[in-house]
Amino acid sequence: METSIQTFISMCQWDTSSLLIFSDNVFGALIYYSHFIALIVALLVGIFVLSRDSKVLVNRLLFLIMTAFSLWVFFDLILWGNEKPDLIMFFWSMMLFIEPLIYALCVYFIDVFIEKKDISLNKKIGIFSLLLPVIILLPTKFALVGFDLTNCFREPIEGFIATYYVYFIEVIYTLWIIVFAVRKYKKAAPTMKNQIIFITIGIILFLLSFVSGNIIGSLTDNWTLAQIGLFGMPIFAGFLAYMIVRFKTFNAKLLGAQVLVIALGFLVLAIVFVRSIENIRLVVAFTLLFVLILGRILIKSVKREVEQRERLEILTKELEVANEKLKGLDKLKTEFLSLASHQLRTPLTAIKGYASMLFEGSFGKMEDKQEDAVKRIYTSAQGLVNVVEDLLNVSKIEQGGMKYEFSPTDLSALVIQLYGEMKVPAETKKLEFSLEMDQHDKFIVSADATKLKQVFLNLTDNSIKYTPKGFVKISLKREGSNIVFKVSDNGMGISPETKAKLFEKFSRGEGGKTNTGGSGLGLYLAQQIARAHKGDIVIESDGLGKGSSFIVTLLASGSYPN
């Protein structure tokens, strides 16, 4: 048998190959150009994508696809250049496995790309199980029957697997990709739809490059013209490059995109000068035109992207400068409020003092009308003192100057004292005022007692003030490792819109429309003080006219906040 093969080789006068691929058996330099261009571009794209981030699954899959395609191209070149039947049979059978494997990897790739996560084990089994007949039957005559010694074409005789089954599963994989992409496109967000379109078109063009060569060669019997199939690789690379930049899939830069397009253009252009075959010139001219058009679109897109980023960087810097100016203005505002408050405190203290002295008769007895006027002066001055005190406290908080003297504090004693002080104003309004607390628990926390009482007082006073009739209830209890102070009422209630901004500075609820007193700073200060105690305040209300609850949560701990 060996003698007959050697006789056959001698009779056909095949050239002896060098490095498996270089020989006169390859009848045109275009074969080398088409294969080397596709192989190099595939490897460069694969390595480039993997180098962006080797930990990302979609990057690794694309690298595998490009590597497998490069092997397929190299093995195909061996079939063109080699003269040894055993090597031709081996690499032909390898291509029968690699080609559908690439289709399967493309199905895996597009699923991961669109879903942004790995596929399930069952889906992996479903995708790659179609390859099992190829793997199992590859060494048998179901794949390759033998080497054809009836002619000098250096071709094996293909069996069922090579003739039918491989093409069948390639059609299945292609339809799988199209159906999957269409289904996901319909459900995708607008920003994702373009990505699905471009990646699907790129993959389909890439896969068609495998079958187009065989189709063109079979129909025209012109295997030089059939090399157009391998130019599907540069086209796919162009679409991929667009995806890389347009959708930031692999975080590429403008320079990389320009180099890729220029390299593709020169490589394709070089084919024009290889042979003077008219149909090849036409193919190359068409491919070059396509690459140049795509390249222009790509570079314009990247340039626009870079310009947008540069504008964003400039805008960010401008915003930083504006933010610094706003911080400066806010600091000036805080300093002004602090200064103004200090300046107002002195005359207000004098007004209160003299009003008190007049009321007490230090300057002689007054008539009833005079006493009423002095009372109004004193009350108004006290209101202004409260506003000034709130402004001073806000200034201290914003400047980091609020001082706290933390010590173990018995909240039960503090709340009982509060209840006694607020009972008179509550009963004056004929409200049902109650206290709910375990009398045997001392509720010890680490706190500044004066400031924490100010918080409780503010919340209780608000409930009494904005409850026309009904009840106000204060409670103190334990909830796990926390101590909870709660003020509940059936008063005016709070709308969801107001609730969202009630703790902001100078913000007032619906009650502010009927009660013009107050600075709008009480709740802001209460929340800041509560947070300084490692706690917080929340509001509960079902809406206007349905009452409200203010809940202060504090950590029951002997440790002192820093």
GICORUR-V650650 format. One record per run of one state. SS is the DSSP state (H for helix, E for strand, L for the rest). FROM is the first residue (numbers start at 0). TO is the last residue. If there is no record, write none. Layout:
# GICORUR-V650650
ss: (SS,SS)
from: (FROM,FROM)
to: (TO,TO)
This chain:
# GICORUR-V650650
ss: (L,H,L,E,L,E,L,H,L,H,L,H,L,H,L,E,L,E,L,H,L,H,L,H,L,H,L,H,L,H,L,E,H,L,E,L,E,L,H,L,E,L,E,L,H,L,H,L,H,L,E,L,E,L)
from: (0,1,12,17,18,21,22,28,52,56,81,84,115,120,137,143,147,155,158,159,187,189,220,224,246,253,273,277,360,367,398,406,410,428,431,437,443,447,448,465,470,479,481,489,495,499,509,513,521,532,535,540,547,555)
to: (0,11,16,17,20,21,27,51,55,80,83,114,119,136,142,146,154,157,158,186,188,219,223,245,252,272,276,359,366,397,405,409,427,430,436,442,446,447,464,469,478,480,488,494,498,508,512,520,531,534,539,546,554,561)
